[in-house]
């Protein structure tokens, strides 16, 4: 496999991982919003 092909595969993997991280961050934020709705107050220590 050429260096260009390897670099392209790595860039694709980076993009895939970043998309997953973005999705997880959105889910985290939505869960925090839900938690704040049912239990308002400061962030719990585990959230820091």
Short mmCIF file of the C-alpha atoms (twelve columns), coordinates in Angstrom:
data_MODEL
# 
_entry.id   MODEL 
# 
loop_
_atom_site.group_PDB 
_atom_site.id 
_atom_site.type_symbol 
_atom_site.label_atom_id 
_atom_site.label_alt_id 
_atom_site.label_comp_id 
_atom_site.label_asym_id 
_atom_site.label_seq_id 
_atom_site.Cartn_x 
_atom_site.Cartn_y 
_atom_site.Cartn_z 
_atom_site.pdbx_PDB_model_num 
ATOM 1  C CA . UNK A 1  0.000   0.000  0.000  1 
ATOM 2  C CA . UNK A 2  1.360   3.398  -0.908 1 
ATOM 3  C CA . UNK A 3  1.952   6.225  1.530  1 
ATOM 4  C CA . UNK A 4  -0.861  8.225  -0.064 1 
ATOM 5  C CA . UNK A 5  -3.320  5.356  0.348  1 
ATOM 6  C CA . UNK A 6  -2.241  4.829  3.955  1 
ATOM 7  C CA . UNK A 7  -2.622  8.539  4.693  1 
ATOM 8  C CA . UNK A 8  -6.083  8.544  3.121  1 
ATOM 9  C CA . UNK A 9  -7.133  5.591  5.270  1 
ATOM 10 C CA . UNK A 10 -5.842  7.307  8.399  1 
ATOM 11 C CA . UNK A 11 -7.670  10.533 7.522  1 
ATOM 12 C CA . UNK A 12 -10.854 8.541  7.019  1 
ATOM 13 C CA . UNK A 13 -10.410 6.871  10.388 1 
ATOM 14 C CA . UNK A 14 -9.831  10.244 12.057 1 
ATOM 15 C CA . UNK A 15 -13.032 11.582 10.486 1 
ATOM 16 C CA . UNK A 16 -14.971 8.491  11.621 1 
ATOM 17 C CA . UNK A 17 -13.690 8.826  15.190 1 
ATOM 18 C CA . UNK A 18 -14.447 12.569 15.257 1 
ATOM 19 C CA . UNK A 19 -18.008 11.913 14.092 1 
ATOM 20 C CA . UNK A 20 -18.444 9.409  16.904 1 
ATOM 21 C CA . UNK A 21 -17.028 11.844 19.471 1 
ATOM 22 C CA . UNK A 22 -19.407 14.552 18.245 1 
ATOM 23 C CA . UNK A 23 -22.337 12.145 18.593 1 
ATOM 24 C CA . UNK A 24 -21.288 11.147 22.107 1 
ATOM 25 C CA . UNK A 25 -20.929 14.803 23.127 1 
ATOM 26 C CA . UNK A 26 -24.449 15.559 21.865 1 
ATOM 27 C CA . UNK A 27 -25.785 12.583 23.820 1 
ATOM 28 C CA . UNK A 28 -23.929 13.713 26.959 1 
ATOM 29 C CA . UNK A 29 -25.358 17.209 26.646 1 
ATOM 30 C CA . UNK A 30 -28.879 15.866 26.124 1 
ATOM 31 C CA . UNK A 31 -28.570 13.631 29.187 1 
ATOM 32 C CA . UNK A 32 -27.342 16.550 31.295 1 
ATOM 33 C CA . UNK A 33 -30.341 18.583 30.141 1 
ATOM 34 C CA . UNK A 34 -32.680 15.744 31.125 1 
ATOM 35 C CA . UNK A 35 -30.978 15.350 34.497 1 
ATOM 36 C CA . UNK A 36 -31.172 19.079 35.178 1 
ATOM 37 C CA . UNK A 37 -34.897 18.918 34.408 1 
ATOM 38 C CA . UNK A 38 -35.563 16.215 36.985 1 
ATOM 39 C CA . UNK A 39 -32.854 17.231 39.497 1 
ATOM 40 C CA . UNK A 40 -31.932 20.929 39.193 1 
ATOM 41 C CA . UNK A 41 -28.800 22.144 40.901 1 
ATOM 42 C CA . UNK A 42 -25.045 22.307 40.466 1 
ATOM 43 C CA . UNK A 43 -23.172 19.687 38.502 1 
ATOM 44 C CA . UNK A 44 -22.493 16.551 40.438 1 
ATOM 45 C CA . UNK A 45 -18.777 15.768 41.128 1 
ATOM 46 C CA . UNK A 46 -18.770 13.013 38.479 1 
ATOM 47 C CA . UNK A 47 -19.732 15.615 35.832 1 
ATOM 48 C CA . UNK A 48 -16.734 17.855 36.482 1 
# 
